[in-house]
Amino acid sequence: MARIDFEIFGGRTFYPLHPRTRAMCACIGGHLAADATRLGEALALEWLYIGDVVGKIADGLRVR
């Protein structure tokens, strides 16, 4: 089975992005602001920006 770097669960207002690997955690640290809204380990992404954020950080990473 292929490694999954992060998971995104659908929502109406926001989408929690859950990092699953060290590569994903490093990618988040390099691309997103340190004060990004978090829910535990997950990042809370507004629905309006989900495509842009995933497009920036997902290059070469696997999403589920």
Secondary structure, 3 states (H helix, E strand, C coil): CCCCCEEECCCCCEEEEEECCHHHHHHHHHHCCCCCCEECCEEEEEHHHHHHHHHHHCCCCCEC
